[in-house]
Amino acid sequence: MVVQLGTLYGISVGPGDPELITLKGLRILKKVPVVAFPAGSHGKPGISQSIVGHWLQKYQIQLPLNFPYVQDRVTLRRAWQQAAEEVWQYLDLGQDVAFVCEGDISFYSTFTYLAQTLEQLHPQSLVQRIPGVCSPLATASACGEPLTVRSDRLAVLPALYNIEELETILDWADVVVLMKVSSVYPQIWKVLQQRQLLENAVVVERATLPEQIIYADLRDRPTLKLPYFSLIIVKVTPSI
Ligand SMILES: C[S@@+](CC[C@H](N)C(=O)[O-])C[C@H]1O[C@@H](n2cnc3c(N)ncnc32)[C@H](O)[C@@H]1O
């Protein structure tokens, strides 16, 4: 008897508030036998696991997958392959797997590496992507402001590796989103100060979660101890 392969669903679960998952994502999440997610660190649950915790059923298998926070390509590749093989074990038995991902699965997400590796190792794999709410959009709503209007040029910097990069972007864009800012905040602050943009910048920690904090107007905040889940929006040319 030929068993039909299971499908790997990449489900975007949004930036924190469990109600920001889409109806489609929730429907699929509730029906799959296996729910996978990036494992948390130091024994804590991962962020996406916590976001969907409320929706999971007792009979669903929970599959934490290890994605190390390192730059080394060989280590990363090995981890992606192992994660893909763990998922494949279920797909090969005909069981669907939902990989839940914080924010949107196509926006700087681990899901991309998992899906690409799975498709390389097992080209017959079936993969479906369910979009959702990404952090810059959720952050703009949390601040009660649009992210962009009219013909604003939007730039997103997923991480800042040298400060010149920021200077170049500020010359070009009307609105800049800076992600993964916790370790480089003081350098960013100095550049924004030189350009007199501190008033037009906002930092948001853990947008849409109960612990959300918004720092609007950064003039008196040259240092901030920020968590990993924080980002900055800079309105370079305020248009309204
Ligand atoms: C690897 S990226 C993941 C992005 C995610 N897939 C999305 O759609 O937003 C992680 C970065 O996204 C930003 N981020 C994600 N969720 C956030 C939240 N709830 N509040 C503030 N920043 C968030 C932070 O800058 C964090 O360092």
The ligand as a MOL file (V3000), in Angstrom:
LIG
                    3D

  0  0  0     0  0            999 V3000
M  V30 BEGIN CTAB
M  V30 COUNTS 27 29 0 0 0
M  V30 BEGIN ATOM
M  V30 1 C 14.4960 36.6660 13.0800 0
M  V30 2 S 13.5360 38.1210 13.0390 0 CHG=1
M  V30 3 C 11.9380 37.3940 12.8800 0
M  V30 4 C 10.9600 38.3030 12.1820 0
M  V30 5 C 9.5600 37.6940 12.1350 0
M  V30 6 N 9.4970 36.5380 11.2500 0
M  V30 7 C 8.5320 38.7320 11.6860 0
M  V30 8 O 7.7420 38.4300 10.7700 0
M  V30 9 O 8.4900 39.8140 12.2620 0 CHG=-1
M  V30 10 C 13.5640 38.6180 14.7190 0
M  V30 11 C 13.4870 40.1360 14.8980 0
M  V30 12 O 12.1810 40.5560 14.5720 0
M  V30 13 C 11.8030 41.6450 15.4130 0
M  V30 14 N 10.5850 41.2630 16.1470 0
M  V30 15 C 9.8860 40.1430 15.9770 0
M  V30 16 N 8.7900 40.1240 16.7640 0
M  V30 17 C 8.7940 41.2700 17.4540 0
M  V30 18 C 7.9110 41.8500 18.4230 0
M  V30 19 N 6.8210 41.1970 18.8480 0
M  V30 20 N 8.2090 43.0680 18.9100 0
M  V30 21 C 9.2990 43.7340 18.4890 0
M  V30 22 N 10.1760 43.2340 17.5760 0
M  V30 23 C 9.9250 42.0300 17.0630 0
M  V30 24 C 12.9650 41.9160 16.3640 0
M  V30 25 O 13.7360 42.9700 15.8340 0
M  V30 26 C 13.7200 40.5980 16.3340 0
M  V30 27 O 15.0810 40.7850 16.6440 0
M  V30 END ATOM
M  V30 BEGIN BOND
M  V30 1 1 1 2
M  V30 2 1 2 3
M  V30 3 1 2 10
M  V30 4 1 3 4
M  V30 5 1 4 5
M  V30 6 1 5 6
M  V30 7 1 5 7
M  V30 8 2 7 8
M  V30 9 1 7 9
M  V30 10 1 10 11
M  V30 11 1 11 12
M  V30 12 1 11 26
M  V30 13 1 12 13
M  V30 14 1 13 14
M  V30 15 1 13 24
M  V30 16 1 14 15
M  V30 17 1 14 23
M  V30 18 2 15 16
M  V30 19 1 16 17
M  V30 20 1 17 18
M  V30 21 2 17 23
M  V30 22 1 18 19
M  V30 23 2 18 20
M  V30 24 1 20 21
M  V30 25 2 21 22
M  V30 26 1 22 23
M  V30 27 1 24 25
M  V30 28 1 24 26
M  V30 29 1 26 27
M  V30 END BOND
M  V30 END CTAB
M  END
